[in-house]
């Protein structure tokens, strides 16, 4: 199984991935684009002001996706589950959000760009949301966090895109609702429900043909 964890920065994706890992089969947790990049300092700035700039940025992130894809393929070949900390839908959600904030629309072009290449496509994506004041408070604790990542309008546009992502199955969870253990339990319920619909045993290894975006 490939499980994606999505949402804006500081919403708790990495924390939830760590909580879910012990419940999956020898999971390979693949980090977000920043941490998967060989040199994060070379990644583009998060706030482009033109559609052309945004599309160039996506192409650069897709090079990092190639690395993540390789790790996912290796894990699946070993019969392991995969957890993606962010998915390619992040790239499209970001493009949607900054476009709405700066008056351009490259959604269709961005989608064609992403779907033109093989990617690690989740079987199920869990999308986390949180109140804007909670995100801002968490972001202030992260040195150097770009302000756009906890801008209320950015979060709203980002989550609007995630209502209709590339991922074939999505579960939306409020990360503010209850404790971390409660959130983990709710996430696992979605995972188990999805596994049941796919007739996958748990926790035995499940060979999985890697999907591509379509």
Secondary structure, 3 states (H helix, E strand, C coil): CEEEEECCCCCCHHHHHHHHHCCCCCCEEECCHHHHCCCHHHCCCCCCCCHHHHHHHHHHHHHHHHHHHHHHHHHHHCCCCEEEECCHHHHHHHHHHHHHHHCCCCHHHHHHHHHCCCCCCCCEEEEEECCHHHHHHHHHCCCCCCHHHHCHHHHHHHHHHHHHCCCCCEEEEECCCCCHHHHHHHHHHHHHHHHHHCCCCCCCCCCCCCCCCC
